[in-house]
Amino acid sequence: MARGRELSELRQARLRMTEAYDRKQEVSTAVGIVMERLRLSRDQAFATLRAEARERGEKLVEVAARLIHAAEVLYGHDGGSAIASQARAPALGNRARHGIPES
């Protein structure tokens, strides 16, 4: 019995870790999209996503998932190369709204 419970707990821990990793990957991908689209540093892009999440009352991972989905719909599923070739219109609103100086 104890062994079965221990095995179940390990499986649940593995599932939680996998989900956390997936969320981190989504946020990292979204940060990369914002960096590319708005020509920001990693810290500025993360701050932009975080500000957007706070403004909307959403979790960061929800904003990230929505941004990734929008990029896929608009530019296809081939990743950054399609995004880089497009016009650089702001994806999340203007830079000044988030306290980021214009380049």
Backbone atoms as SQL, in Angstrom:
CREATE TABLE atoms (id INTEGER PRIMARY KEY, chain TEXT, resi INTEGER, resn TEXT, atom TEXT, x REAL, y REAL, z REAL);
INSERT INTO atoms VALUES
  (1, 'A', 1, 'MET', 'N', 0.816, -1.199, 0.000),
  (2, 'A', 1, 'MET', 'CA', 0.000, 0.000, 0.000),
  (3, 'A', 1, 'MET', 'C', 0.857, 1.260, 0.000),
  (4, 'A', 2, 'ALA', 'N', 1.813, 1.312, 0.903),
  (5, 'A', 2, 'ALA', 'CA', 2.649, 2.508, 1.011),
  (6, 'A', 2, 'ALA', 'C', 3.430, 2.724, -0.278),
  (7, 'A', 3, 'ARG', 'N', 3.878, 1.650, -0.887),
  (8, 'A', 3, 'ARG', 'CA', 4.644, 1.754, -2.131),
  (9, 'A', 3, 'ARG', 'C', 3.760, 2.323, -3.255),
  (10, 'A', 4, 'GLY', 'N', 2.515, 1.883, -3.324),
  (11, 'A', 4, 'GLY', 'CA', 1.589, 2.385, -4.331),
  (12, 'A', 4, 'GLY', 'C', 1.307, 3.861, -4.146),
  (13, 'A', 5, 'ARG', 'N', 1.159, 4.286, -2.904),
  (14, 'A', 5, 'ARG', 'CA', 0.912, 5.699, -2.602),
  (15, 'A', 5, 'ARG', 'C', 2.133, 6.527, -2.982),
  (16, 'A', 6, 'GLU', 'N', 3.298, 6.015, -2.676),
  (17, 'A', 6, 'GLU', 'CA', 4.543, 6.717, -3.000),
  (18, 'A', 6, 'GLU', 'C', 4.692, 6.866, -4.508),
  (19, 'A', 7, 'LEU', 'N', 4.374, 5.815, -5.237),
  (20, 'A', 7, 'LEU', 'CA', 4.450, 5.859, -6.693),
  (21, 'A', 7, 'LEU', 'C', 3.455, 6.884, -7.255),
  (22, 'A', 8, 'SER', 'N', 2.256, 6.930, -6.716),
  (23, 'A', 8, 'SER', 'CA', 1.245, 7.889, -7.135),
  (24, 'A', 8, 'SER', 'C', 1.710, 9.320, -6.868),
  (25, 'A', 9, 'GLU', 'N', 2.302, 9.557, -5.718),
  (26, 'A', 9, 'GLU', 'CA', 2.808, 10.888, -5.383),
  (27, 'A', 9, 'GLU', 'C', 3.929, 11.305, -6.326),
  (28, 'A', 10, 'LEU', 'N', 4.794, 10.366, -6.683),
  (29, 'A', 10, 'LEU', 'CA', 5.876, 10.664, -7.624),
  (30, 'A', 10, 'LEU', 'C', 5.321, 11.009, -9.007),
  (31, 'A', 11, 'ARG', 'N', 4.302, 10.291, -9.439),
  (32, 'A', 11, 'ARG', 'CA', 3.685, 10.590, -10.729),
  (33, 'A', 11, 'ARG', 'C', 3.046, 11.978, -10.715),
  (34, 'A', 12, 'GLN', 'N', 2.380, 12.312, -9.624),
  (35, 'A', 12, 'GLN', 'CA', 1.761, 13.637, -9.515),
  (36, 'A', 12, 'GLN', 'C', 2.821, 14.733, -9.508),
  (37, 'A', 13, 'ALA', 'N', 3.920, 14.500, -8.806),
  (38, 'A', 13, 'ALA', 'CA', 5.007, 15.480, -8.772),
  (39, 'A', 13, 'ALA', 'C', 5.599, 15.660, -10.170),
  (40, 'A', 14, 'ARG', 'N', 5.761, 14.561, -10.884),
  (41, 'A', 14, 'ARG', 'CA', 6.292, 14.635, -12.252),
  (42, 'A', 14, 'ARG', 'C', 5.345, 15.438, -13.145),
  (43, 'A', 15, 'LEU', 'N', 4.056, 15.201, -13.021),
  (44, 'A', 15, 'LEU', 'CA', 3.067, 15.935, -13.809),
  (45, 'A', 15, 'LEU', 'C', 3.133, 17.429, -13.497),
  (46, 'A', 16, 'ARG', 'N', 3.226, 17.780, -12.214),
  (47, 'A', 16, 'ARG', 'CA', 3.322, 19.199, -11.828),
  (48, 'A', 16, 'ARG', 'C', 4.581, 19.838, -12.405),
  (49, 'A', 17, 'MET', 'N', 5.680, 19.112, -12.370),
  (50, 'A', 17, 'MET', 'CA', 6.938, 19.647, -12.902),
  (51, 'A', 17, 'MET', 'C', 6.854, 19.823, -14.419),
  (52, 'A', 18, 'THR', 'N', 6.241, 18.887, -15.096),
  (53, 'A', 18, 'THR', 'CA', 6.075, 18.988, -16.545),
  (54, 'A', 18, 'THR', 'C', 5.201, 20.179, -16.907),
  (55, 'A', 19, 'GLU', 'N', 4.117, 20.366, -16.176),
  (56, 'A', 19, 'GLU', 'CA', 3.234, 21.508, -16.426),
  (57, 'A', 19, 'GLU', 'C', 3.953, 22.825, -16.162),
  (58, 'A', 20, 'ALA', 'N', 4.739, 22.884, -15.093),
  (59, 'A', 20, 'ALA', 'CA', 5.500, 24.103, -14.784),
  (60, 'A', 20, 'ALA', 'C', 6.511, 24.400, -15.891),
  (61, 'A', 21, 'TYR', 'N', 7.162, 23.361, -16.384),
  (62, 'A', 21, 'TYR', 'CA', 8.129, 23.530, -17.470),
  (63, 'A', 21, 'TYR', 'C', 7.429, 24.054, -18.726),
  (64, 'A', 22, 'ASP', 'N', 6.272, 23.489, -19.040),
  (65, 'A', 22, 'ASP', 'CA', 5.519, 23.936, -20.217),
  (66, 'A', 22, 'ASP', 'C', 5.115, 25.403, -20.090),
  (67, 'A', 23, 'ARG', 'N', 4.674, 25.807, -18.905),
  (68, 'A', 23, 'ARG', 'CA', 4.302, 27.213, -18.683),
  (69, 'A', 23, 'ARG', 'C', 5.517, 28.116, -18.865),
  (70, 'A', 24, 'LYS', 'N', 6.651, 27.694, -18.336),
  (71, 'A', 24, 'LYS', 'CA', 7.871, 28.490, -18.464),
  (72, 'A', 24, 'LYS', 'C', 8.264, 28.634, -19.934),
  (73, 'A', 25, 'GLN', 'N', 8.134, 27.564, -20.682),
  (74, 'A', 25, 'GLN', 'CA', 8.456, 27.610, -22.104),
  (75, 'A', 25, 'GLN', 'C', 7.530, 28.573, -22.844),
  (76, 'A', 26, 'GLU', 'N', 6.248, 28.566, -22.512),
  (77, 'A', 26, 'GLU', 'CA', 5.308, 29.488, -23.157),
  (78, 'A', 26, 'GLU', 'C', 5.679, 30.935, -22.866),
  (79, 'A', 27, 'VAL', 'N', 5.991, 31.230, -21.616),
  (80, 'A', 27, 'VAL', 'CA', 6.366, 32.599, -21.252),
  (81, 'A', 27, 'VAL', 'C', 7.658, 32.985, -21.975),
  (82, 'A', 28, 'SER', 'N', 8.625, 32.083, -22.019),
  (83, 'A', 28, 'SER', 'CA', 9.890, 32.371, -22.712),
  (84, 'A', 28, 'SER', 'C', 9.668, 32.640, -24.192),
  (85, 'A', 29, 'THR', 'N', 8.805, 31.858, -24.815),
  (86, 'A', 29, 'THR', 'CA', 8.498, 32.063, -26.227),
  (87, 'A', 29, 'THR', 'C', 7.840, 33.420, -26.439),
  (88, 'A', 30, 'ALA', 'N', 6.896, 33.758, -25.589),
  (89, 'A', 30, 'ALA', 'CA', 6.217, 35.051, -25.703),
  (90, 'A', 30, 'ALA', 'C', 7.194, 36.203, -25.487),
  (91, 'A', 31, 'VAL', 'N', 8.102, 36.057, -24.538),
  (92, 'A', 31, 'VAL', 'CA', 9.120, 37.094, -24.316),
  (93, 'A', 31, 'VAL', 'C', 9.942, 37.271, -25.593),
  (94, 'A', 32, 'GLY', 'N', 10.310, 36.177, -26.229),
  (95, 'A', 32, 'GLY', 'CA', 11.063, 36.260, -27.482),
  (96, 'A', 32, 'GLY', 'C', 10.289, 36.975, -28.575),
  (97, 'A', 33, 'ILE', 'N', 9.001, 36.708, -28.670),
  (98, 'A', 33, 'ILE', 'CA', 8.170, 37.383, -29.667),
  (99, 'A', 33, 'ILE', 'C', 8.144, 38.886, -29.399),
  (100, 'A', 34, 'VAL', 'N', 7.945, 39.263, -28.148),
  (101, 'A', 34, 'VAL', 'CA', 7.902, 40.689, -27.793),
  (102, 'A', 34, 'VAL', 'C', 9.269, 41.332, -28.043),
  (103, 'A', 35, 'MET', 'N', 10.339, 40.630, -27.716),
  (104, 'A', 35, 'MET', 'CA', 11.680, 41.160, -27.979),
  (105, 'A', 35, 'MET', 'C', 11.852, 41.458, -29.469),
  (106, 'A', 36, 'GLU', 'N', 11.454, 40.512, -30.289),
  (107, 'A', 36, 'GLU', 'CA', 11.602, 40.665, -31.733),
  (108, 'A', 36, 'GLU', 'C', 10.702, 41.768, -32.281),
  (109, 'A', 37, 'ARG', 'N', 9.446, 41.749, -31.891),
  (110, 'A', 37, 'ARG', 'CA', 8.467, 42.689, -32.455),
  (111, 'A', 37, 'ARG', 'C', 8.710, 44.123, -32.013),
  (112, 'A', 38, 'LEU', 'N', 9.094, 44.308, -30.750),
  (113, 'A', 38, 'LEU', 'CA', 9.251, 45.661, -30.223),
  (114, 'A', 38, 'LEU', 'C', 10.703, 46.076, -30.049),
  (115, 'A', 39, 'ARG', 'N', 11.605, 45.168, -30.414),
  (116, 'A', 39, 'ARG', 'CA', 13.052, 45.429, -30.294),
  (117, 'A', 39, 'ARG', 'C', 13.421, 45.834, -28.866),
  (118, 'A', 40, 'LEU', 'N', 13.054, 44.977, -27.943),
  (119, 'A', 40, 'LEU', 'CA', 13.315, 45.225, -26.526),
  (120, 'A', 40, 'LEU', 'C', 14.325, 44.230, -25.996),
  (121, 'A', 41, 'SER', 'N', 14.906, 44.566, -24.859),
  (122, 'A', 41, 'SER', 'CA', 15.746, 43.605, -24.150),
  (123, 'A', 41, 'SER', 'C', 14.839, 42.539, -23.536),
  (124, 'A', 42, 'ARG', 'N', 15.433, 41.470, -23.073),
  (125, 'A', 42, 'ARG', 'CA', 14.655, 40.402, -22.437),
  (126, 'A', 42, 'ARG', 'C', 13.912, 40.929, -21.217),
  (127, 'A', 43, 'ASP', 'N', 14.593, 41.717, -20.392),
  (128, 'A', 43, 'ASP', 'CA', 13.952, 42.265, -19.194),
  (129, 'A', 43, 'ASP', 'C', 12.788, 43.200, -19.549),
  (130, 'A', 44, 'GLN', 'N', 12.979, 44.034, -20.561),
  (131, 'A', 44, 'GLN', 'CA', 11.911, 44.937, -20.977),
  (132, 'A', 44, 'GLN', 'C', 10.719, 44.158, -21.540),
  (133, 'A', 45, 'ALA', 'N', 11.001, 43.124, -22.320),
  (134, 'A', 45, 'ALA', 'CA', 9.926, 42.313, -22.900),
  (135, 'A', 45, 'ALA', 'C', 9.145, 41.592, -21.801),
  (136, 'A', 46, 'PHE', 'N', 9.855, 41.054, -20.816),
  (137, 'A', 46, 'PHE', 'CA', 9.185, 40.380, -19.708),
  (138, 'A', 46, 'PHE', 'C', 8.329, 41.382, -18.935),
  (139, 'A', 47, 'ALA', 'N', 8.878, 42.575, -18.690),
  (140, 'A', 47, 'ALA', 'CA', 8.130, 43.608, -17.969),
  (141, 'A', 47, 'ALA', 'C', 6.884, 44.013, -18.753),
  (142, 'A', 48, 'THR', 'N', 6.975, 44.066, -20.062),
  (143, 'A', 48, 'THR', 'CA', 5.835, 44.400, -20.906),
  (144, 'A', 48, 'THR', 'C', 4.740, 43.353, -20.776),
  (145, 'A', 49, 'LEU', 'N', 5.124, 42.078, -20.847),
  (146, 'A', 49, 'LEU', 'CA', 4.140, 41.002, -20.688),
  (147, 'A', 49, 'LEU', 'C', 3.521, 41.026, -19.297),
  (148, 'A', 50, 'ARG', 'N', 4.353, 41.232, -18.297),
  (149, 'A', 50, 'ARG', 'CA', 3.852, 41.263, -16.918),
  (150, 'A', 50, 'ARG', 'C', 2.880, 42.425, -16.719),
  (151, 'A', 51, 'ALA', 'N', 3.209, 43.590, -17.275),
  (152, 'A', 51, 'ALA', 'CA', 2.318, 44.749, -17.171),
  (153, 'A', 51, 'ALA', 'C', 0.992, 44.474, -17.878),
  (154, 'A', 52, 'GLU', 'N', 1.060, 43.824, -19.018),
  (155, 'A', 52, 'GLU', 'CA', -0.164, 43.487, -19.754),
  (156, 'A', 52, 'GLU', 'C', -1.032, 42.535, -18.937),
  (157, 'A', 53, 'ALA', 'N', -0.411, 41.553, -18.316),
  (158, 'A', 53, 'ALA', 'CA', -1.154, 40.594, -17.489),
  (159, 'A', 53, 'ALA', 'C', -1.813, 41.294, -16.307),
  (160, 'A', 54, 'ARG', 'N', -1.073, 42.160, -15.662),
  (161, 'A', 54, 'ARG', 'CA', -1.635, 42.893, -14.518),
  (162, 'A', 54, 'ARG', 'C', -2.787, 43.793, -14.948),
  (163, 'A', 55, 'GLU', 'N', -2.593, 44.476, -16.061),
  (164, 'A', 55, 'GLU', 'CA', -3.615, 45.390, -16.561),
  (165, 'A', 55, 'GLU', 'C', -4.911, 44.645, -16.889),
  (166, 'A', 56, 'ARG', 'N', -4.779, 43.440, -17.395),
  (167, 'A', 56, 'ARG', 'CA', -5.950, 42.645, -17.781),
  (168, 'A', 56, 'ARG', 'C', -6.464, 41.760, -16.651),
  (169, 'A', 57, 'GLY', 'N', -5.716, 41.699, -15.548),
  (170, 'A', 57, 'GLY', 'CA', -6.110, 40.836, -14.443),
  (171, 'A', 57, 'GLY', 'C', -5.994, 39.360, -14.786),
  (172, 'A', 58, 'GLU', 'N', -5.003, 39.032, -15.595),
  (173, 'A', 58, 'GLU', 'CA', -4.780, 37.656, -16.033),
  (174, 'A', 58, 'GLU', 'C', -3.439, 37.149, -15.532),
  (175, 'A', 59, 'LYS', 'N', -3.266, 35.849, -15.620),
  (176, 'A', 59, 'LYS', 'CA', -1.974, 35.265, -15.302),
  (177, 'A', 59, 'LYS', 'C', -1.036, 35.507, -16.479),
  (178, 'A', 60, 'LEU', 'N', 0.244, 35.611, -16.160),
  (179, 'A', 60, 'LEU', 'CA', 1.256, 35.842, -17.184),
  (180, 'A', 60, 'LEU', 'C', 1.203, 34.758, -18.257),
  (181, 'A', 61, 'VAL', 'N', 1.044, 33.523, -17.852),
  (182, 'A', 61, 'VAL', 'CA', 1.021, 32.425, -18.815),
  (183, 'A', 61, 'VAL', 'C', -0.190, 32.528, -19.748),
  (184, 'A', 62, 'GLU', 'N', -1.286, 33.097, -19.296),
  (185, 'A', 62, 'GLU', 'CA', -2.466, 33.287, -20.158),
  (186, 'A', 62, 'GLU', 'C', -2.183, 34.329, -21.235),
  (187, 'A', 63, 'VAL', 'N', -1.544, 35.422, -20.852),
  (188, 'A', 63, 'VAL', 'CA', -1.177, 36.456, -21.823),
  (189, 'A', 63, 'VAL', 'C', -0.177, 35.879, -22.820),
  (190, 'A', 64, 'ALA', 'N', 0.784, 35.114, -22.313),
  (191, 'A', 64, 'ALA', 'CA', 1.793, 34.497, -23.177),
  (192, 'A', 64, 'ALA', 'C', 1.143, 33.558, -24.190),
  (193, 'A', 65, 'ALA', 'N', 0.234, 32.721, -23.735),
  (194, 'A', 65, 'ALA', 'CA', -0.425, 31.764, -24.629),
  (195, 'A', 65, 'ALA', 'C', -1.229, 32.489, -25.707),
  (196, 'A', 66, 'ARG', 'N', -1.909, 33.561, -25.324),
  (197, 'A', 66, 'ARG', 'CA', -2.698, 34.324, -26.284),
  (198, 'A', 66, 'ARG', 'C', -1.795, 34.984, -27.330),
  (199, 'A', 67, 'LEU', 'N', -0.667, 35.518, -26.894),
  (200, 'A', 67, 'LEU', 'CA', 0.268, 36.157, -27.824),
  (201, 'A', 67, 'LEU', 'C', 0.849, 35.126, -28.795),
  (202, 'A', 68, 'ILE', 'N', 1.221, 33.971, -28.295),
  (203, 'A', 68, 'ILE', 'CA', 1.759, 32.911, -29.152),
  (204, 'A', 68, 'ILE', 'C', 0.711, 32.480, -30.166),
  (205, 'A', 69, 'HIS', 'N', -0.504, 32.289, -29.706),
  (206, 'A', 69, 'HIS', 'CA', -1.578, 31.887, -30.613),
  (207, 'A', 69, 'HIS', 'C', -1.780, 32.943, -31.695),
  (208, 'A', 70, 'ALA', 'N', -1.801, 34.206, -31.309),
  (209, 'A', 70, 'ALA', 'CA', -1.988, 35.284, -32.287),
  (210, 'A', 70, 'ALA', 'C', -0.858, 35.290, -33.311),
  (211, 'A', 71, 'ALA', 'N', 0.371, 35.090, -32.867),
  (212, 'A', 71, 'ALA', 'CA', 1.511, 35.054, -33.784),
  (213, 'A', 71, 'ALA', 'C', 1.388, 33.876, -34.752),
  (214, 'A', 72, 'GLU', 'N', 0.942, 32.736, -34.238),
  (215, 'A', 72, 'GLU', 'CA', 0.765, 31.567, -35.101),
  (216, 'A', 72, 'GLU', 'C', -0.326, 31.804, -36.138),
  (217, 'A', 73, 'VAL', 'N', -1.419, 32.415, -35.717),
  (218, 'A', 73, 'VAL', 'CA', -2.526, 32.685, -36.639),
  (219, 'A', 73, 'VAL', 'C', -2.096, 33.698, -37.695),
  (220, 'A', 74, 'LEU', 'N', -1.427, 34.752, -37.259),
  (221, 'A', 74, 'LEU', 'CA', -1.057, 35.819, -38.187),
  (222, 'A', 74, 'LEU', 'C', 0.084, 35.440, -39.122),
  (223, 'A', 75, 'TYR', 'N', 1.061, 34.706, -38.599),
  (224, 'A', 75, 'TYR', 'CA', 2.291, 34.495, -39.358),
  (225, 'A', 75, 'TYR', 'C', 2.589, 33.039, -39.661),
  (226, 'A', 76, 'GLY', 'N', 1.703, 32.154, -39.332),
  (227, 'A', 76, 'GLY', 'CA', 1.950, 30.749, -39.610),
  (228, 'A', 76, 'GLY', 'C', 2.637, 30.074, -38.445),
  (229, 'A', 77, 'HIS', 'N', 2.903, 28.807, -38.601),
  (230, 'A', 77, 'HIS', 'CA', 3.455, 27.990, -37.523),
  (231, 'A', 77, 'HIS', 'C', 4.955, 27.753, -37.656),
  (232, 'A', 78, 'ASP', 'N', 5.657, 28.571, -38.427),
  (233, 'A', 78, 'ASP', 'CA', 7.078, 28.303, -38.638),
  (234, 'A', 78, 'ASP', 'C', 8.000, 29.109, -37.734),
  (235, 'A', 79, 'GLY', 'N', 7.462, 29.674, -36.666),
  (236, 'A', 79, 'GLY', 'CA', 8.309, 30.315, -35.663),
  (237, 'A', 79, 'GLY', 'C', 8.749, 31.708, -36.026),
  (238, 'A', 80, 'GLY', 'N', 9.896, 32.090, -35.507),
  (239, 'A', 80, 'GLY', 'CA', 10.389, 33.452, -35.584),
  (240, 'A', 80, 'GLY', 'C', 10.679, 33.969, -36.969),
  (241, 'A', 81, 'SER', 'N', 11.028, 33.087, -37.924),
  (242, 'A', 81, 'SER', 'CA', 11.394, 33.584, -39.242),
  (243, 'A', 81, 'SER', 'C', 10.238, 34.325, -39.905),
  (244, 'A', 82, 'ALA', 'N', 9.039, 33.831, -39.742),
  (245, 'A', 82, 'ALA', 'CA', 7.876, 34.510, -40.318),
  (246, 'A', 82, 'ALA', 'C', 7.587, 35.800, -39.573),
  (247, 'A', 83, 'ILE', 'N', 7.756, 35.786, -38.254),
  (248, 'A', 83, 'ILE', 'CA', 7.505, 36.987, -37.463),
  (249, 'A', 83, 'ILE', 'C', 8.515, 38.068, -37.829),
  (250, 'A', 84, 'ALA', 'N', 9.766, 37.684, -37.980),
  (251, 'A', 84, 'ALA', 'CA', 10.807, 38.661, -38.280),
  (252, 'A', 84, 'ALA', 'C', 10.591, 39.332, -39.623),
  (253, 'A', 85, 'SER', 'N', 9.950, 38.650, -40.550),
  (254, 'A', 85, 'SER', 'CA', 9.770, 39.218, -41.879),
  (255, 'A', 85, 'SER', 'C', 8.562, 40.145, -41.972),
  (256, 'A', 86, 'GLN', 'N', 7.764, 40.210, -40.932),
  (257, 'A', 86, 'GLN', 'CA', 6.552, 41.033, -40.945),
  (258, 'A', 86, 'GLN', 'C', 6.848, 42.444, -40.445),
  (259, 'A', 87, 'ALA', 'N', 5.902, 43.339, -40.681),
  (260, 'A', 87, 'ALA', 'CA', 6.015, 44.699, -40.150),
  (261, 'A', 87, 'ALA', 'C', 6.074, 44.634, -38.636),
  (262, 'A', 88, 'ARG', 'N', 6.700, 45.591, -38.021),
  (263, 'A', 88, 'ARG', 'CA', 6.932, 45.550, -36.583),
  (264, 'A', 88, 'ARG', 'C', 5.896, 46.357, -35.810),
  (265, 'A', 89, 'ALA', 'N', 4.640, 46.158, -36.085),
  (266, 'A', 89, 'ALA', 'CA', 3.572, 46.828, -35.337),
  (267, 'A', 89, 'ALA', 'C', 3.531, 46.264, -33.930),
  (268, 'A', 90, 'PRO', 'N', 3.327, 47.106, -32.909),
  (269, 'A', 90, 'PRO', 'CA', 3.290, 46.609, -31.529),
  (270, 'A', 90, 'PRO', 'C', 2.215, 45.551, -31.334),
  (271, 'A', 91, 'ALA', 'N', 2.581, 44.475, -30.648),
  (272, 'A', 91, 'ALA', 'CA', 1.648, 43.378, -30.408),
  (273, 'A', 91, 'ALA', 'C', 0.813, 43.605, -29.160),
  (274, 'A', 92, 'LEU', 'N', 1.317, 44.376, -28.214),
  (275, 'A', 92, 'LEU', 'CA', 0.642, 44.507, -26.933),
  (276, 'A', 92, 'LEU', 'C', 0.247, 45.941, -26.594),
  (277, 'A', 93, 'GLY', 'N', 0.303, 46.818, -27.539),
  (278, 'A', 93, 'GLY', 'CA', 0.000, 48.205, -27.222),
  (279, 'A', 93, 'GLY', 'C', 1.263, 49.036, -27.371),
  (280, 'A', 94, 'ASN', 'N', 1.151, 50.316, -27.139),
  (281, 'A', 94, 'ASN', 'CA', 2.327, 51.143, -27.364),
  (282, 'A', 94, 'ASN', 'C', 3.343, 51.016, -26.241),
  (283, 'A', 95, 'ARG', 'N', 4.582, 51.284, -26.583),
  (284, 'A', 95, 'ARG', 'CA', 5.693, 51.114, -25.649),
  (285, 'A', 95, 'ARG', 'C', 5.593, 52.075, -24.474),
  (286, 'A', 96, 'ALA', 'N', 5.174, 53.286, -24.732),
  (287, 'A', 96, 'ALA', 'CA', 5.108, 54.290, -23.678),
  (288, 'A', 96, 'ALA', 'C', 4.128, 53.877, -22.581),
  (289, 'A', 97, 'ARG', 'N', 3.077, 53.175, -22.952),
  (290, 'A', 97, 'ARG', 'CA', 2.082, 52.729, -21.975),
  (291, 'A', 97, 'ARG', 'C', 2.722, 51.866, -20.905),
  (292, 'A', 98, 'HIS', 'N', 3.798, 51.188, -21.245),
  (293, 'A', 98, 'HIS', 'CA', 4.471, 50.316, -20.294),
  (294, 'A', 98, 'HIS', 'C', 5.774, 50.910, -19.766),
  (295, 'A', 99, 'GLY', 'N', 5.973, 52.202, -20.014),
  (296, 'A', 99, 'GLY', 'CA', 7.155, 52.881, -19.491),
  (297, 'A', 99, 'GLY', 'C', 8.433, 52.537, -20.221),
  (298, 'A', 100, 'ILE', 'N', 8.331, 52.129, -21.479),
  (299, 'A', 100, 'ILE', 'CA', 9.512, 51.761, -22.252),
  (300, 'A', 100, 'ILE', 'C', 9.807, 52.883, -23.230),
  (301, 'A', 101, 'PRO', 'N', 11.015, 53.443, -23.155),
  (302, 'A', 101, 'PRO', 'CA', 11.342, 54.566, -24.050),
  (303, 'A', 101, 'PRO', 'C', 11.371, 54.133, -25.504),
  (304, 'A', 102, 'GLU', 'N', 10.985, 55.034, -26.390),
  (305, 'A', 102, 'GLU', 'CA', 11.058, 54.760, -27.826),
  (306, 'A', 102, 'GLU', 'C', 12.513, 54.711, -28.245),
  (307, 'A', 103, 'SER', 'N', 12.834, 53.865, -29.230),
  (308, 'A', 103, 'SER', 'CA', 14.217, 53.726, -29.698),
  (309, 'A', 103, 'SER', 'C', 14.589, 54.868, -30.597);
